[in-house]
Amino acid sequence: MFGLDKQSRLNRQLRKAAVKGSAADIIRLLDSGAEIESRGSFQWGGGALHLAAFAGNIPAAKALLDRGADIAPYALGRVAEH
């Protein structure tokens, strides 16, 4: 993680937690300053909610929605309602 500032690290950790983490991980990262609508540099550009939905991580998706994640942003023409 060399070269990443604190904000970038938090945002990256949030996207990882959306796939494999718990709701508590999501809340902790958001409380620490992760940006709920941040997008990674990966090819299709989805945010944490898209990643959680794609991975089937329902607790993470609910935590993100409870914190105000926007269901509308598109990634490859899809909304997060996978």
Residue pairs with C-beta under 8 A, 6 or more apart in sequence:
1 9
1 12
4 12
6 33
7 33
7 35
10 29
10 32
10 33
10 34
10 35
11 34
11 35
11 38
11 40
12 40
13 29
13 34
14 26
14 29
14 30
14 34
14 35
14 36
14 38
14 48
15 38
15 40
15 47
15 48
15 51
17 25
17 26
17 29
17 48
17 60
18 26
18 48
18 49
18 51
18 52
18 55
18 57
18 60
18 61
18 64
19 51
19 52
19 54
19 55
19 57
19 60
20 55
20 57
21 57
21 60
22 59
22 60
23 59
23 60
23 62
23 63
25 60
26 48
26 60
26 63
26 64
26 67
27 63
27 67
30 36
30 67
36 47
36 48
36 64
36 67
36 68
36 69
37 47
37 69
37 70
37 73
38 47
38 48
39 45
39 46
39 47
40 46
44 75
44 76
45 75
45 76
46 54
46 75
46 76
46 80
47 69
47 73
47 75
48 60
48 64
48 69
49 61
49 64
49 65
49 69
49 70
49 71
49 80
50 73
50 75
50 78
50 80
50 82
51 57
52 58
52 60
52 61
52 64
52 80
53 61
53 80
53 81
53 82
54 82
61 80
65 71
69 80
71 79
71 80
71 81
72 79
73 79
73 80
